[in-house]
Amino acid sequence: MTAIASSSWRFRQPSVLPGFGLTLGYTVAYLTLIILIPLAGLAWRSAGLGLDEFLRIAGDPRTLGALRVSFGAAFVAALVNLLFGLVVAWVLVRYRFPGRRIIDAVVDLPFALPTAVAGIALTAIYAPNGPLGSWFAGHGIRIAYAFPGIVIALVFIGLPFVVRTVQPVMEDLDREVEEAAATLGAGRFATVFRVLLPALMPASLTGFALAFARGVGEYGSVIFIAGNIPFVTEIAPLLIVIRLEEFNYSAATAIGALMLMISFAMLLVINLIQAWSRRRYSNG
């Protein structure tokens, strides 16, 4: 009885933060003001267009082309960041070498650097008369003002999301598991693909989703290097700005709502896969 009373007393000790009701109310109010109200306004404005008008704008060839460029480039860039982000995180976690802290700080540079500055710098490097762009142009490959340039810009701004998501999970991995796998006869590739990657899969999918979501809505670093050619390198955020400058608010609203629905659907699928992967790893 005394033990139960002591346990109950410890459970009711005051915490550093206020009670559940107050913190929950603050959380709901904050999310409502910052996220839900703007999204609700976008949905309300889109609903006012009517289904026929919304479908007409959504089915416009220029709109479909811009969405294809935005989501396609963001997906490719997120895949590239997933691969190389794992490598960068592995190097930073598992090795000690001179300049490691500098490289670790450079990973966060896209967070601090204005996206417009990044776009101008990448354009100057990969333009046909730039130091790298001229070399690619000599081999018949065009980077700036083409789809590869958009992908490079999105890789630049999305890499930190993968590295910083995977890095703490990788630091917590027990090396004894790898040693046990080696003791049981597993080679390096078997250890990586059957021991390490399953443990990193949930965090990797989270980093992929963050990099993808960041790339879909990116504007500043892309418009300089993309060339903004309709049906070729025009991204959806730029098309929204163009419609606003034309005072075509209905078209801008419809494109924004369409991007919101596609992004939500894709992120929902990624989160479901992430939850399944986490459940499978914990049960395995």
Secondary structure, 3 states (H helix, E strand, C coil): CHHHHHHHHHHCCCCCCCCHHHHHHHHHHHHHHHHHHHHHHHHHHHHCCCHHHHHHHHCCHHHHHHHHHHHHHHHHHHHHHHHHHHHHHHHHHHCCCCCHHHHHHHHCHHHHCCHHHHHHHHHHHHCCCCCCHHHHHHCCCCCCCCHHHHHHHHHHHHHHHHHHHHHHHHHHCCHHHHHHHHHCCCCHHHHHHHHHHHHHHHHHHHHHHHHHHHHHCCCHHHHHHHCCCCCCCCCHHHHHHHHHHCCCHHHHHHHHHHHHHHHHHHHHHHHHHHHHHHHHHHHC
